[in-house]
Amino acid sequence: MLHVVLFQPEIAPNTGNIGRMCALTRSRLHLIHPLGFVINDRNLRRAGMDYWQSLDVHEHADWAAFRLSPHAPRRLWLFTTKATRVFWDVTYADGDGFVFGCESAGVPSWLHQELAAERVTIPHANEALRSLNLSTAAGVACYEGLRQLRLSHSAAASAEAREVH
């Protein structure tokens, strides 16, 4: 399982879209408070509320509570425009978590420092533009992680099949 971690998300439709993706991919969604909206049918319906009942979602009062949670990811990767390592140059593992900051400001500097060795970026061709939308970036990251896990599981299954024969 992969984990998508949203640090203080501000826009309900982004969170709804990410929740829908997590439900479809069986990824766990972590929401770090404070949120910029109330989780209710009115705020999330169009973006993914009908999937919310199928979603493995955990809310945390703050970053410290998230880190102490028994449901937290094993390893974290901070997706940020302030990184030099490209996200597809990382080998992801089952149980990894992808951390995304809020839409207006990303994550605070103390969190950049905490995850300095685990910062990655999604490259883009037009350097004049800032970044992808939060829900798009989360989707790109999650599906790359799933692609890698599928490939590693396929390779392990192939090796196991060769050993049996």
Contact map, one row per residue, 1 for C-alpha under 8 A:
111000000000000000000000011100000000000000000000000000000000000000000000000000000000000000000111000000000000000000000000000000000000000000000000000000000000000000000
111100000000000000000000011100000000000000000000000000000000000000000000100000000000000000000111110000000000000000000000000000000000000000000100110000000000000000000
111110000000000000000000001111000000000000000000000000000000000000000000100000000000000000000011110000000000000000000000000000000000000000000000000000000000000000000
011111000000000000000100001111000000000000000000000000000000000000000000000000000000000000000000111100000000000000000000000000000000000001000100000000000000000000000
001111100000000000000000000011110000000000000000000000000000000000000000000000000000000000000000111100000000000000000000000000000000000000000000000000000000000000000
000111111000000000000000000011110000000000000000000000000000000000000000000000000000000000000000001111000000000000000000000000000000000000000000000000000000000000000
000011111000000000000000000000111000000000000000000000000000001000000000000000000000000000000000001111000010000000000000000000000000000000000000000000000000000000000
000001111100000000000000000000111111000000000000000000000000000000000000000000000000000000000000000011000000000000000000000000000000000000000000000000000000000000000
000001111111001000000000000000110111000000000000000000000000000000000000000000000000000000000000000011100000000000000000000000000000000000000000000000000000000000000
000000011111000000000000000000000011100000000000000000000000000000000000000000000000000000000000000001110000000000000000000000000000000000000000000000000000000000000
000000001111111000000000000000000001100000000000000000000000000000000000000000000000000000000000000000100000000000000000000000000000000000000000000000000000000000000
000000001111111100000000000000000001111000110000000000000000000000000000000000000000000000000000000000000000000000000000000000000000000000000000000000000000000000000
000000000011111110000000000000000000000000110111000000000000000000000000000000000000000000000000000000000000000000000000000000000000000000000000000000000000000000000
000000000011111111000000000000000000000000000010000000000000000000000000000000000000000000000000000000000000000000000000000000000000011000000000000000000000000000000
000000001011111111100000000000000000000000010010000000000000000000000000000000000000000000000000000000000000000000000000000000000000001000000000000000000000000000000
000000000001111111110000000000000000000000011111100000000000000000000000000000000000000000000000000000000000000000000000000000000000000000000000000000000000000000000
000000000000111111111000000000000000000000000011000000000000000000000000000000000000000000000000000000000000000000000000000000000000001000000000000000000000000000000
000000000000011111111100000000000000000000000000000000000000000000000000000000000000000000000000000000000000000000000000000000000000001001100000000000000000000000000
000000000000001111111110000010000000000000000001001100101000000000000000000000000000000000000000000000000000000000000000000000000000000000000000000000000000000000000
000000000000000111111111000000000000000000000011101100100000000000000000000000000000000000000000000000000000000000000000000000000000000000000000000000000000000000000
000000000000000011111111100000000000000000000000000000000000000000000000000000000000000000000000000000000000000000000000000000000000000000100000000000000000000000000
000100000000000001111111111110000000000000000000000000110000000000000000000000000000000000000000000000000000000000000000000000000000000000000000000000000000000000000
000000000000000000111111111100000000000000000000001101110000000000000000000000000000000000000000000000000000000000000000000000000000000000000000000000000000000000000
000000000000000000011111111000000000000000000000000000000000000000000000000000000000000000000000000000000000000000000000000000000000000000000000000000000000000000000
000000000000000000001111111000000000000000000000000000000000000000000000000000000000000000000000000000000000000000000000000000000000000000000000000000000000000000000
110000000000000000000111111100000000000000000000000000110000000000000000000000000000000000000000000000000000000000000000000000000000000000000000000000000000000000000
111100000000000000000111111110000000000000000000000000010000000000000000000000000000000000000000000000000000000000000000000000000000000000000000000000000000000000000
111100000000000000000110011111000000000000000000000000111100000000000000000000000000000000000000000000000000000000000000000000000000000000000000000000000000000000000
001111000000000000100100001111100000000000000000000000111100000000000000000000000000000000000000000000000000000000000000000000000000000000000000000000000000000000000
001111000000000000000000000111110000000000000000000000001111000000000000000000000000000000000000000000000000000000000000000000000000000000000000000000000000000000000
000011111000000000000000000011111010000000000000000000001111000000000000000000000000000000000000000000000000000000000000000000000000000000000000000000000000000000000
000011111000000000000000000001111110000000000000000000000011111001000000000000000000000000000000000000000000000000000000000000000000000000000000000000000000000000000
000000110000000000000000000000111110000000000000000000000011110000000000000000000000000000000000000000000000000000000000000000000000000000000000000000000000000000000
000000011000000000000000000000011111000000000000000000000000110000000000000000000000000000000000000000000000000000000000000000000000000000000000000000000000000000000
000000011100000000000000000000111111110000000000000000000000000000000000000000000000000000000000000000000000000000000000000000000000000000000000000000000000000000000
000000011111000000000000000000000111110000000000000000000000000000000000000000000000000000000000000000000000000000000000000000000000000000000000000000000000000000000
000000000111000000000000000000000011111000100000000000000000000000000000000000000000000000000000000000000000000000000000000000000000000000000000000000000000000000000
000000000001000000000000000000000011111100100000000000000000000000000000000000000000000000000000000000000000000000000000000000000000000000000000000000000000000000000
000000000001000000000000000000000000111110110000000000000000000000000000000000000000000000000000000000000000000000000000000000000000000000000000000000000000000000000
000000000000000000000000000000000000011111111000000000000000000000000000000000000000000000000000000000000000000000000000000000000000000000000000000000000000000000000
000000000000000000000000000000000000001111111000100000000000000000000000000000000000000000000000000000000000000000000000000000000000000000000000000000000000000000000
000000000000000000000000000000000000000111111000000000000000000000000000000000000000000000000000000000000000000000000000000000000000000000000000000000000000000000000
000000000001100000000000000000000000111111111100000000000000000000000000000000000000000000000000000000000000000000000000000000000000000000000000000000000000000000000
000000000001101100000000000000000000001111111111100000000000000000000000000000000000000000000000000000000000000000000000000000000000000000000000000000000000000000000
000000000000000100000000000000000000000111111111110000000000000000000000000000000000000000000000000000000000000000000000000000000000000000000000000000000000000000000
000000000000100100000000000000000000000000111111100000000000000000000000000000000000000000000000000000000000000000000000000000000000000000000000000000000000000000000
000000000000111110010000000000000000000000011111100000000000000000000000000000000000000000000000000000000000000000000000000000000000000000000000000000000000000000000
000000000000100110110000000000000000000000011111111100000000000000000000000000000000000000000000000000000000000000000000000000000000000000000000000000000000000000000
000000000000000100010000000000000000000010011111111110000000000000000000000000000000000000000000000000000000000000000000000000000000000000000000000000000000000000000
000000000000000000000000000000000000000000001001111110000000000000000000000000000000000000000000000000000000000000000000000000000000000000000000000000000000000000000
000000000000000000110010000000000000000000000001111111100000000000000000000000000000000000000000000000000000000000000000000000000000000000000000000000000000000000000
000000000000000000110010000000000000000000000001111111100000000000000000000000000000000000000000000000000000000000000000000000000000000000000000000000000000000000000
000000000000000000000000000000000000000000000000111111100000000000000000000000000000000000000000000000000000000000000000000000000000000000000000000000000000000000000
000000000000000000000010000000000000000000000000001111110000000000000000000000000000000000000000000000000000000000000000000000000000000000000000000000000000000000000
000000000000000000110110010110000000000000000000001111111000000000000000000000000000000000000000000000000000000000000000000000000000000000000000000000000000000000000
000000000000000000000110011110000000000000000000000001111100000000000000000000000000000000000000000000000000000000000000000000000000000000000000000000000000000000000
000000000000000000100000000111100000000000000000000000111110000000000000000000000000000000000000000000000000000000000000000000000000000000000000000000000000000000000
000000000000000000000000000111100000000000000000000000011111000000000010000000000000000000000000000000000000000000000000000000000000000000000000000000000000000000000
000000000000000000000000000001111000000000000000000000001111100000000000000000000000000000000000000000000000000000000000000000000000000000000000000000000000000000000
000000000000000000000000000001111000000000000000000000000111111011000000000000000000000000000000000000000000000000000000000000000000000000000000000000000000000000000
000000000000000000000000000000011100000000000000000000000011111011000000000000000000000000000000000000000000000000000000000000000000000000000000000000000000000000000
000000000000000000000000000000011100000000000000000000000001111111000000000000000000000000000000000000000000000000000000000000000000000000000000000000000000000000000
000000100000000000000000000000010000000000000000000000000001111111100000000000000000000000000000000000000000000000000000000000000000000000000000000000000000000000000
000000000000000000000000000000000000000000000000000000000000011111110000000000000000000000000000000000000000000000000000000000000000000000000000000000000000000000000
000000000000000000000000000000000000000000000000000000000001111111111000000000000000000000000000000000000000000000000000000000000000000000000000000000000000000000000
000000000000000000000000000000010000000000000000000000000001111111111001000000000000000000000000000000000000000000000000000000000000000000000000000000000000000000000
000000000000000000000000000000000000000000000000000000000000001111111001000000000000000000000000000000000000000000000000000000000000000000000000000000000000000000000
000000000000000000000000000000000000000000000000000000000000000111111101000000000000000000000000000000000000000000000000000000000000000000000000000000000000000000000
000000000000000000000000000000000000000000000000000000000000000011111111000000000000000000000000000000000000000000000000000000000000000000000000000000000000000000000
000000000000000000000000000000000000000000000000000000000000000000011111000000000000000000000000000000000000000000000000000000000000000000000000000000000000000000000
000000000000000000000000000000000000000000000000000000000100000000001111100000000000000000000000000000000000000000000000000000000000000000000000000000000000000000000
000000000000000000000000000000000000000000000000000000000000000001111111110000000000000000000000000000000000000000000000000000000000000000000000000000000000000000000
011000000000000000000000000000000000000000000000000000000000000000000011111100000000000000000011100000000000000000000000000000000000000000000000000000000000000000000
000000000000000000000000000000000000000000000000000000000000000000000001111100000000000000000011100000000000000000000000000000000000000000000000000000000000000000000
000000000000000000000000000000000000000000000000000000000000000000000000111110000000000000000011100000000000000000000000000000000000000000000000000000000000000000000
000000000000000000000000000000000000000000000000000000000000000000000000111111000000000000000001111000000000000000100100000000000000000000000000000000000000000000000
000000000000000000000000000000000000000000000000000000000000000000000000001111100000000000000001111000000000000000100111000000000000000000000000000000000000000000000
000000000000000000000000000000000000000000000000000000000000000000000000000111110000000000000000011100000000000100100111000000000000000000000000000000000000000000000
000000000000000000000000000000000000000000000000000000000000000000000000000011111010001000000000011100000000000000000011110000000000000000000000000000000000000000000
000000000000000000000000000000000000000000000000000000000000000000000000000001111110000000000000000110000100000000000011110000000000000000000000000000000000000000000
000000000000000000000000000000000000000000000000000000000000000000000000000000111110000000000000000000000000000000000001110000000110000000000000000000000000000000000
000000000000000000000000000000000000000000000000000000000000000000000000000000011111000000000000000000000000000000000010100000000000000000000000000000000000000000000
000000000000000000000000000000000000000000000000000000000000000000000000000000111111110000000000000000000000000000000011100000000000000000000000000000000000000000000
000000000000000000000000000000000000000000000000000000000000000000000000000000000111110000000000000000000000000000000011100000000000000000000000000000000000000000000
000000000000000000000000000000000000000000000000000000000000000000000000000000000011111010000000000000000000000000000011100000000000000000000000000000000000000000000
000000000000000000000000000000000000000000000000000000000000000000000000000000000011111111000000000000000000000000000001111000000000000000000000000000000000000000000
000000000000000000000000000000000000000000000000000000000000000000000000000000100000111111000000000000000000000000000001110000000000000000001000000000000000000000000
000000000000000000000000000000000000000000000000000000000000000000000000000000000000011111100000000000000000000000000000000000000000000000000001000000000000000000000
000000000000000000000000000000000000000000000000000000000000000000000000000000000000111111100000000000000000000000000000000000000000000000000000000000000000000000000
000000000000000000000000000000000000000000000000000000000000000000000000000000000000011111110000000000000000000000000000000000000000000000000000000000000000000000000
000000000000000000000000000000000000000000000000000000000000000000000000000000000000000111111000000000000000000000000000000000000000000000000000000100000000000000000
000000000000000000000000000000000000000000000000000000000000000000000000000000000000000001111101000000000000000000000000000000000000000000000000100110000000000000000
000000000000000000000000000000000000000000000000000000000000000000000000000000000000000000111111000000000000000000000000000000000000000000000000100010000000000000000
110000000000000000000000000000000000000000000000000000000000000000000000000000000000000000011111000000000000000000000000000000000000000000000000000010000000000000000
111000000000000000000000000000000000000000000000000000000000000000000000111000000000000000001111100000000000000000000000000000000000000000000000000000000000000000000
111000000000000000000000000000000000000000000000000000000000000000000000111110000000000000011111110000000000000000000000000000000000000000000000000000000000000000000
011110000000000000000000000000000000000000000000000000000000000000000000111110000000000000000011111000000000000000000000000000000000000000000000000000000000000000000
011110000000000000000000000000000000000000000000000000000000000000000000000111100000000000000001111100000000000000000000000000000000000001001100000000000000000000000
000111100000000000000000000000000000000000000000000000000000000000000000000111100000000000000000111110000000000000000000000000000000000000000000000000000000000000000
000111100000000000000000000000000000000000000000000000000000000000000000000001110000000000000000011111000110000000000000000000000000010001000000000000000000000000000
000001111000000000000000000000000000000000000000000000000000000000000000000000010000000000000000001111101110000000000000000000000000000000000000000000000000000000000
000001111100000000000000000000000000000000000000000000000000000000000000000000000000000000000000000111111110000000000000000000000000000000000000000000000000000000000
000000001110000000000000000000000000000000000000000000000000000000000000000000000000000000000000000011111100000000000000000000000000110000000000000000000000000000000
000000000100000000000000000000000000000000000000000000000000000000000000000000000000000000000000000001111100000000000000000000000000000000000000000000000000000000000
000000000000000000000000000000000000000000000000000000000000000000000000000000000000000000000000000011111111000000000000000000000000000000000000000000000000000000000
000000000000000000000000000000000000000000000000000000000000000000000000000000010000000000000000000111111111000000000000000000000000000000000000000000000000000000000
000000100000000000000000000000000000000000000000000000000000000000000000000000000000000000000000000111001111101100000000000000000000000000000000000000000000000000000
000000000000000000000000000000000000000000000000000000000000000000000000000000000000000000000000000000001111111100000000000000000000000000000000000000000000000000000
000000000000000000000000000000000000000000000000000000000000000000000000000000000000000000000000000000000011111110000000000000000000000000000000000000000000000000000
000000000000000000000000000000000000000000000000000000000000000000000000000000000000000000000000000000000001111111000000000000000000000000000000000000000000000000000
000000000000000000000000000000000000000000000000000000000000000000000000000000000000000000000000000000000011111111100000000000000000000000000000000000000000000000000
000000000000000000000000000000000000000000000000000000000000000000000000000001000000000000000000000000000011111111110010000000000000000000000000000000000000000000000
000000000000000000000000000000000000000000000000000000000000000000000000000000000000000000000000000000000000111111110000000000000000000000000000000000000000000000000
000000000000000000000000000000000000000000000000000000000000000000000000000000000000000000000000000000000000011111110000000000000000000000000000000000000000000000000
000000000000000000000000000000000000000000000000000000000000000000000000000111000000000000000000000000000000001111111110000000000000000000000000000000000000000000000
000000000000000000000000000000000000000000000000000000000000000000000000000000000000000000000000000000000000000111111110000000000000000000000000000000000000000000000
000000000000000000000000000000000000000000000000000000000000000000000000000000000000000000000000000000000000000000111110000000000000000000000000000000000000000000000
000000000000000000000000000000000000000000000000000000000000000000000000000111000000000000000000000000000000000000111111000000000000000000000000000000000000000000000
000000000000000000000000000000000000000000000000000000000000000000000000000011110111100000000000000000000000000100111111100000000000000000000000000000000000000000000
000000000000000000000000000000000000000000000000000000000000000000000000000011111011111000000000000000000000000000000111110000000000000000000000000000000000000000000
000000000000000000000000000000000000000000000000000000000000000000000000000000111111111000000000000000000000000000000011111000000000000000000000000000000000000000000
000000000000000000000000000000000000000000000000000000000000000000000000000000111000011000000000000000000000000000000001111100000000000010000000000000000000000000000
000000000000000000000000000000000000000000000000000000000000000000000000000000000000010000000000000000000000000000000000111110000000000000000000000000000000000000000
000000000000000000000000000000000000000000000000000000000000000000000000000000000000000000000000000000000000000000000000011111100010000000000000000000000000000000000
000000000000000000000000000000000000000000000000000000000000000000000000000000000000000000000000000000000000000000000000001111100000000000000000000000000000000000000
000000000000000000000000000000000000000000000000000000000000000000000000000000000000000000000000000000000000000000000000000111111000000000000000000000000000000000000
000000000000000000000000000000000000000000000000000000000000000000000000000000000000000000000000000000000000000000000000000111111100000000000000000000000000000000000
000000000000000000000000000000000000000000000000000000000000000000000000000000000000000000000000000000000000000000000000000001111100000000000000000000000000000000000
000000000000000000000000000000000000000000000000000000000000000000000000000000000000000000000000000000000000000000000000000001111110000000000000000000000000000000000
000000000000000000000000000000000000000000000000000000000000000000000000000000001000000000000000000000000000000000000000000000111111000000000000000000000000000000000
000000000000000000000000000000000000000000000000000000000000000000000000000000001000000000000000000000000000000000000000000100001111100000000000000000000000000000000
000000000000000000000000000000000000000000000000000000000000000000000000000000000000000000000000000000000000000000000000000000000111110110000000000000000000000000000
000000000000000000000000000000000000000000000000000000000000000000000000000000000000000000000000000000100000000000000000000000000011111110000000000000000000000000000
000000000000010000000000000000000000000000000000000000000000000000000000000000000000000000000000000100100000000000000000000000000001111111000000000000000000000000000
000000000000011011000000000000000000000000000000000000000000000000000000000000000000000000000000000000000000000000000000000000000000111111100000000000000000000000000
000000000000000000000000000000000000000000000000000000000000000000000000000000000000000000000000000000000000000000000000000000000001111111110000000000000000000000000
000000000000000000000000000000000000000000000000000000000000000000000000000000000000000000000000000000000000000000000000010000000001111111111000000000000000000000000
000100000000000001000000000000000000000000000000000000000000000000000000000000000000000000000000010100000000000000000000000000000000011111111100000000000000000000000
000000000000000001001000000000000000000000000000000000000000000000000000000000000000000000000000000000000000000000000000000000000000001111111110000000000000000000000
000000000000000000000000000000000000000000000000000000000000000000000000000000000000000000000000000000000000000000000000000000000000000111111111000000000000000000000
000000000000000000000000000000000000000000000000000000000000000000000000000000000000001000000000010000000000000000000000000000000000000011111111100000000000000000000
010100000000000000000000000000000000000000000000000000000000000000000000000000000000000000000000010000000000000000000000000000000000000001111111110000000000000000000
000000000000000000000000000000000000000000000000000000000000000000000000000000000000000000000000000000000000000000000000000000000000000000111111111000000000000000000
000000000000000000000000000000000000000000000000000000000000000000000000000000000000000100000000000000000000000000000000000000000000000000011111111100000000000000000
010000000000000000000000000000000000000000000000000000000000000000000000000000000000000000011000000000000000000000000000000000000000000000001111111110000000000000000
010000000000000000000000000000000000000000000000000000000000000000000000000000000000000000000000000000000000000000000000000000000000000000000111111111000000000000000
000000000000000000000000000000000000000000000000000000000000000000000000000000000000000000000000000000000000000000000000000000000000000000000011111111100000000000000
000000000000000000000000000000000000000000000000000000000000000000000000000000000000000000110000000000000000000000000000000000000000000000000001111111110000000000000
000000000000000000000000000000000000000000000000000000000000000000000000000000000000000000011100000000000000000000000000000000000000000000000000111111111000000000000
000000000000000000000000000000000000000000000000000000000000000000000000000000000000000000000000000000000000000000000000000000000000000000000000011111111100000000000
000000000000000000000000000000000000000000000000000000000000000000000000000000000000000000000000000000000000000000000000000000000000000000000000001111111110000000000
000000000000000000000000000000000000000000000000000000000000000000000000000000000000000000000000000000000000000000000000000000000000000000000000000111111111000000000
000000000000000000000000000000000000000000000000000000000000000000000000000000000000000000000000000000000000000000000000000000000000000000000000000011111111100000000
000000000000000000000000000000000000000000000000000000000000000000000000000000000000000000000000000000000000000000000000000000000000000000000000000001111111110000000
000000000000000000000000000000000000000000000000000000000000000000000000000000000000000000000000000000000000000000000000000000000000000000000000000000111111111000000
000000000000000000000000000000000000000000000000000000000000000000000000000000000000000000000000000000000000000000000000000000000000000000000000000000011111111100000
000000000000000000000000000000000000000000000000000000000000000000000000000000000000000000000000000000000000000000000000000000000000000000000000000000001111111110000
000000000000000000000000000000000000000000000000000000000000000000000000000000000000000000000000000000000000000000000000000000000000000000000000000000000111111111000
000000000000000000000000000000000000000000000000000000000000000000000000000000000000000000000000000000000000000000000000000000000000000000000000000000000011111111100
000000000000000000000000000000000000000000000000000000000000000000000000000000000000000000000000000000000000000000000000000000000000000000000000000000000001111111110
000000000000000000000000000000000000000000000000000000000000000000000000000000000000000000000000000000000000000000000000000000000000000000000000000000000000111111111
000000000000000000000000000000000000000000000000000000000000000000000000000000000000000000000000000000000000000000000000000000000000000000000000000000000000011111111
000000000000000000000000000000000000000000000000000000000000000000000000000000000000000000000000000000000000000000000000000000000000000000000000000000000000001111111
000000000000000000000000000000000000000000000000000000000000000000000000000000000000000000000000000000000000000000000000000000000000000000000000000000000000000111111
000000000000000000000000000000000000000000000000000000000000000000000000000000000000000000000000000000000000000000000000000000000000000000000000000000000000000011111
